[in-house]
């Protein structure tokens, strides 16, 4: 899996949270410890998510159920 695939999966997971959980981009960016502008760059494929950002995202309690369902596929 290359950086592009990893970034695309990250974006898909974020979009799922935005739709399914009703979260805002600003609240997710804040919980990841990044500025909304940088988060927007990641979501628009102009920048890749860093490993630290992905690690924070994966450890977020709101994301845990989603990760478990993906692992079972």
N, C-alpha and C positions, 0 to 999 in steps of 0.2 A: 504494500500500500504506500503510495507516494504522498507528498505534501498536499497536492491538489485534492486527492481523494479524501484525505483526513479533513481538510478544510471544508470540503463539500458536505461531508457527514456532520461536521460541527454545525454548519449553517442549517442543514435539514433539522437537526435536533433543536436548535434555537427556534426555527420557524414553527415546529410542533409545539413548543412551549408557548409561543406567542398566540397560537390558535387555540390550543386545548386548555391551557391554564389561565389564559387571559392576562398574562404578564405583559409589561411594557418593555421596550428595548432599553429604556433608561434604567429601569429597576434591575434588569439582568446585567447590564454593563456595570452598574454600581456593585452588585453582588460579586462580580468577577474582578473588581478593583481596576477597571479600565474606564477611560473617558468615553462618553457617548459617541464622540466623533470618531475615535479609533474603532469602536464597536461597529459603527456604521460602515467604515472602510472594510472591515472583515466581512460583514454581511453582504456587501456589494462586490465581493471577490477582488478588491483592490489591495488587500493585505491578507496574509495568512494568520490564523490564530496561533499564538505561541504555545509551547508545551505547558507553561505555567498556567495560562488561561484555560486550556483544555483540562488540566488537572483540577483546577478550582471548579470548573463546570461539572466534571464527573463526580466530585465529592459533594455537590449541592444536594441537599435532601429532597428538593423538588424534582430533581432529575433521576434519583435512584430508582423509582418504579419504572421509568422509561428505559433505563439501562438494563434492568432485569428482564423486561419483556423482549428487548432486542437480543439478548443472549440466548433466549429460549428458541429463537427462530433458526 
